[in-house]
Amino acid sequence: SSATLTPRYFFLFSDSLVWTVESEFSGSPVNYRGHIPIEQKTILRDSIDFVRVQKLGEEAKSVLRMGFEISGKATVLLFAETPEQKMVWLTNTVNTIKELSQATQ
């Protein structure tokens, strides 16, 4: 984990979230960096809850407002570029968890 924000590319599949970084080589547009399984017990947490209890400057709060956490076998903190993008990610992840839950019943 680094102190700077590094742009990553995320891909949400029916059973996992995969993250990559831009490739430095011409053979592939991205390099795999990790994944987290999406399961029935996967938890989403909006970082706005964290913002409310912390004594942070407004700039830090505005960045954190775009964040959310996905927790399961690992935890990933994601930051969207816009509130709309954040809502799309939250909605799609919740729907994926629901579909997975229905498929296992």
KAQUIQUI-V57538 format. One record per residue. N is the residue number from 1. SS is DSSP state (h for helix, s for strand, l for the rest). PHI is phi in radians with two decimals (none if undefined). PSI is psi in whole degrees, -180 to 180 (NA if undefined). Layout:
((N SS PHI PSI) (N SS PHI PSI))
//
This chain:
((1 l none 133) (2 l -1.93 162) (3 l -1.38 -15) (4 l -1.79 155) (5 l -1.40 125) (6 l -1.93 125) (7 l -1.06 132) (8 l -2.27 159) (9 s -1.97 129) (10 s -1.98 142) (11 s -2.25 119) (12 s -1.70 116) (13 l -1.83 179) (14 l -1.18 -18) (15 l -2.39 6) (16 s -2.83 158) (17 s -1.96 122) (18 s -1.94 137) (19 s -2.13 147) (20 s -2.40 170) (21 s -2.19 160) (22 s -1.09 134) (23 l -1.33 144) (24 l -1.55 -6) (25 l -1.92 152) (26 l -1.34 -14) (27 l -1.27 -24) (28 l -2.50 140) (29 l -1.28 -26) (30 s -2.46 158) (31 s -2.04 133) (32 s -1.09 135) (33 s -2.12 -22) (34 s 2.91 176) (35 s -2.70 162) (36 s -2.32 128) (37 s -1.13 141) (38 l -1.73 119) (39 l -2.28 174) (40 l -1.01 -34) (41 l -1.57 7) (42 l -1.11 136) (43 s -1.99 135) (44 s -1.86 137) (45 s -2.38 126) (46 s -1.37 133) (47 l -1.22 -11) (48 h -1.06 -30) (49 h -1.10 -39) (50 h -1.19 -41) (51 h -1.07 -39) (52 h -1.10 -30) (53 h -1.76 -4) (54 l -1.79 149) (55 l -1.66 88) (56 l -2.11 158) (57 l -1.23 163) (58 h -1.08 -36) (59 h -1.12 -45) (60 h -1.11 -41) (61 h -1.12 -39) (62 h -1.15 -35) (63 h -1.21 -47) (64 h -1.12 -30) (65 l -1.08 -23) (66 l -1.55 1) (67 s -1.70 157) (68 s -2.72 159) (69 s -2.05 138) (70 s -2.03 121) (71 s -2.15 137) (72 l -2.79 -117) (73 l -1.26 -16) (74 l -2.53 172) (75 s -2.18 134) (76 s -2.23 130) (77 s -1.80 121) (78 s -1.97 149) (79 s -2.23 123) (80 l -1.52 162) (81 l -1.46 -26) (82 l -2.42 160) (83 h -1.06 -36) (84 h -1.14 -43) (85 h -1.10 -40) (86 h -1.06 -46) (87 h -1.10 -40) (88 h -1.08 -45) (89 h -1.11 -45) (90 h -1.08 -46) (91 h -1.09 -47) (92 h -1.14 -37) (93 h -1.20 -43) (94 h -1.06 -45) (95 h -1.09 -39) (96 h -1.11 -43) (97 h -1.11 -43) (98 h -1.09 -45) (99 h -1.09 -41) (100 h -1.11 -41) (101 h -1.11 -43) (102 h -1.18 -35) (103 h -1.22 -26) (104 l -1.64 -1) (105 l -1.50 NA))
//
